Amino acid sequence: QVQLVESGGGLVQPGGSLRLSCAASGSLFRIMYMAWYRQPPGKRRELVASVTSGNTTGYADSVKGRFTISRDNAQNTVYLQMNNLKPEDTAVYYCNGKIGTSAWWGQGTQVTVSP
């Protein structure tokens, strides 16, 4: 069983930056597909960014050029660097890990972008 624990959320002004972290338990991290999702208030959960075990990354159009996903296999951690944050980035951000048909979720961390 894999546990994912997010950290790094908080309140930030528009134009500011935050870095989210997601630490995974166990020894499978290096072969896991990892992703960040978010769920804005009253809306469905959406994919924000992903990184494969081979370090190929992908981004939602709404965050391209502002967010960067990265992974550190030695630390069993995936990061989401968020720059130039906008009010519409306000959401609960969730870490997701997959191997084949198995998937795991973190508990979520709140990001609020407000003046």
Secondary structure as UniProt FT lines:
FT   STRAND          4..7
FT   STRAND          10..12
FT   TURN            14..15
FT   STRAND          18..24
FT   HELIX           29..31
FT   STRAND          33..39
FT   TURN            41..42
FT   STRAND          46..51
FT   TURN            53..54
FT   STRAND          57..59
FT   TURN            61..66
FT   STRAND          67..72
FT   TURN            73..76
FT   STRAND          77..82
FT   HELIX           87..89
FT   STRAND          91..99
FT   TURN            100..101
FT   STRAND          102..105
FT   STRAND          109..113
//
